């Protein structure tokens, strides 16, 4: 089946965070929203049909994930990522962000230090501070037009109170897909210092340009022994509103510590639709995903060409993974407030401001490319008028 991603779907009036709440969040009406990381595309037809069948049943009582759901995850991970996982390693959870917070509680104590690698997804920092832990920053290094991990600084950063490192893989917002060599070195350092890696891999299927995502825990037995993986089908198949995720840990102690925390705060009852959607997506959604990735690549190429022609001072970083492009606007000589004023208030385009992702985000903007080409073109035209 061939999918049409060019025809926009009107999401206004559906209580869409992305489209309906611009006044609440930004204080403005009628914005073109290219900020929060969900897609404007309908999910694949098999998922929609599976949800229709479930809705037609008419009874939506307390629900658990069927074993066929877990088997679909196992099959997907092996087929797409070469990662052989077992049913007993998986814990169902309400979402990746709350699960990260629960993991911070599970594996550290108030006052302990947790490492993040900014610029990075901002809820990482929140999950640390909201649980009375300390943030330890290991900023990414920008050299030669590419972000890399700063391993020397990481070694110097670790002390006796450092317990965890939250890894973003693929990395949001800089769109890196980490190489085997980078991940292996990170694992070696963390293992030597007895640091647990919390590996957020929710973007694991959204990989472009011939890159390959490697699950951190799949690298070796040593990596698996210190890694807890957080993942879901929600980002891949645009199912975020169904609220489900998985926590995967082959190490029994890590898994049981997390399970204990999970039991204290969540009853384990699933959304009646989430497992249905995930199972259908993992069993039938590969063609849709291939077409989505091709379309996002086209949007990325369009973005690069448009800015090269209309705003050559801007630099767009390579999109290795995710559908979130990272744009360097520092050469314009504008402050972050000036950038925000021009893009949001004058162009009426809502992007994510770089500083929200922490150190190193100043002068940058993140743009969501999972939209129709026409929506992207209109947004870029408006931005070029106020920035050019």
Secondary structure in CASP SS format (residue, H / E / C, confidence):
PFRMAT SS
TARGET T0000
AUTHOR 0000-0000-0000
METHOD secondary structure of the structure
MODEL  1
X C 1.00
X C 1.00
X C 1.00
X C 1.00
X C 1.00
X C 1.00
X C 1.00
X C 1.00
X C 1.00
X C 1.00
X C 1.00
X C 1.00
X C 1.00
X C 1.00
X C 1.00
X C 1.00
X H 1.00
X H 1.00
X H 1.00
X H 1.00
X C 1.00
X H 1.00
X H 1.00
X H 1.00
X H 1.00
X H 1.00
X C 1.00
X C 1.00
X C 1.00
X C 1.00
X C 1.00
X E 1.00
X E 1.00
X C 1.00
X C 1.00
X C 1.00
X C 1.00
X C 1.00
X C 1.00
X C 1.00
X C 1.00
X C 1.00
X C 1.00
X C 1.00
X H 1.00
X H 1.00
X H 1.00
X H 1.00
X H 1.00
X H 1.00
X H 1.00
X H 1.00
X H 1.00
X H 1.00
X H 1.00
X H 1.00
X H 1.00
X C 1.00
X C 1.00
X C 1.00
X C 1.00
X C 1.00
X E 1.00
X C 1.00
X C 1.00
X C 1.00
X H 1.00
X H 1.00
X H 1.00
X H 1.00
X H 1.00
X H 1.00
X H 1.00
X H 1.00
X H 1.00
X H 1.00
X H 1.00
X H 1.00
X H 1.00
X H 1.00
X H 1.00
X C 1.00
X C 1.00
X C 1.00
X C 1.00
X C 1.00
X H 1.00
X H 1.00
X H 1.00
X E 1.00
X E 1.00
X E 1.00
X E 1.00
X C 1.00
X C 1.00
X H 1.00
X H 1.00
X H 1.00
X H 1.00
X H 1.00
X H 1.00
X H 1.00
X H 1.00
X H 1.00
X H 1.00
X H 1.00
X H 1.00
X C 1.00
X C 1.00
X C 1.00
X C 1.00
X C 1.00
X E 1.00
X E 1.00
X E 1.00
X E 1.00
X C 1.00
X C 1.00
X C 1.00
X C 1.00
X C 1.00
X C 1.00
X H 1.00
X H 1.00
X H 1.00
X H 1.00
X H 1.00
X H 1.00
X H 1.00
X C 1.00
X C 1.00
X C 1.00
X C 1.00
X E 1.00
X E 1.00
X E 1.00
X E 1.00
X C 1.00
X C 1.00
X C 1.00
X E 1.00
X E 1.00
X E 1.00
X C 1.00
X C 1.00
X E 1.00
X E 1.00
X E 1.00
X C 1.00
X C 1.00
X H 1.00
X H 1.00
X H 1.00
X H 1.00
X H 1.00
X H 1.00
X H 1.00
X C 1.00
X C 1.00
X C 1.00
X C 1.00
X E 1.00
X E 1.00
X E 1.00
X E 1.00
X E 1.00
X E 1.00
X E 1.00
X C 1.00
X C 1.00
X C 1.00
X C 1.00
X C 1.00
X C 1.00
X C 1.00
X C 1.00
X C 1.00
X C 1.00
X C 1.00
X H 1.00
X H 1.00
X H 1.00
X H 1.00
X H 1.00
X H 1.00
X H 1.00
X H 1.00
X H 1.00
X H 1.00
X H 1.00
X H 1.00
X H 1.00
X C 1.00
X C 1.00
X C 1.00
X E 1.00
X E 1.00
X E 1.00
X E 1.00
X E 1.00
X C 1.00
X C 1.00
X C 1.00
X C 1.00
X C 1.00
X C 1.00
X E 1.00
X C 1.00
X C 1.00
X C 1.00
X C 1.00
X C 1.00
X C 1.00
X C 1.00
X C 1.00
X H 1.00
X H 1.00
X H 1.00
X C 1.00
X C 1.00
X H 1.00
X H 1.00
X H 1.00
X H 1.00
X H 1.00
X H 1.00
X E 1.00
X E 1.00
X E 1.00
X E 1.00
X E 1.00
X C 1.00
X C 1.00
X H 1.00
X H 1.00
X H 1.00
X H 1.00
X C 1.00
X C 1.00
X H 1.00
X H 1.00
X H 1.00
X C 1.00
X C 1.00
X E 1.00
X E 1.00
X E 1.00
X E 1.00
X C 1.00
X C 1.00
X C 1.00
X H 1.00
X H 1.00
X H 1.00
X H 1.00
X H 1.00
X H 1.00
X H 1.00
X H 1.00
X H 1.00
X H 1.00
X H 1.00
X H 1.00
X H 1.00
X H 1.00
X C 1.00
X C 1.00
X C 1.00
X C 1.00
X E 1.00
X C 1.00
X C 1.00
X C 1.00
X H 1.00
X H 1.00
X H 1.00
X H 1.00
X H 1.00
X H 1.00
X H 1.00
X H 1.00
X H 1.00
X H 1.00
X H 1.00
X C 1.00
X H 1.00
X H 1.00
X H 1.00
X H 1.00
X H 1.00
X H 1.00
X H 1.00
X H 1.00
X H 1.00
X H 1.00
X H 1.00
X H 1.00
X H 1.00
X H 1.00
X H 1.00
X H 1.00
X H 1.00
X H 1.00
X H 1.00
X H 1.00
X H 1.00
X H 1.00
X H 1.00
X H 1.00
X H 1.00
X C 1.00
X C 1.00
X C 1.00
X C 1.00
X E 1.00
X E 1.00
X C 1.00
X C 1.00
X C 1.00
X C 1.00
X E 1.00
X C 1.00
X C 1.00
X E 1.00
X E 1.00
X E 1.00
X E 1.00
X E 1.00
X C 1.00
X H 1.00
X H 1.00
X H 1.00
X C 1.00
X C 1.00
X C 1.00
X H 1.00
X H 1.00
X H 1.00
X H 1.00
X H 1.00
X H 1.00
X H 1.00
X H 1.00
X H 1.00
X H 1.00
X H 1.00
X C 1.00
X C 1.00
X E 1.00
X E 1.00
X C 1.00
X E 1.00
X E 1.00
X H 1.00
X H 1.00
X H 1.00
X H 1.00
X C 1.00
X C 1.00
X C 1.00
X C 1.00
X C 1.00
X C 1.00
X E 1.00
X E 1.00
X E 1.00
X E 1.00
X E 1.00
X C 1.00
X C 1.00
X C 1.00
X C 1.00
X H 1.00
X H 1.00
X H 1.00
X H 1.00
X H 1.00
X H 1.00
X H 1.00
X H 1.00
X H 1.00
X H 1.00
X H 1.00
X H 1.00
X H 1.00
X H 1.00
X H 1.00
X C 1.00
END
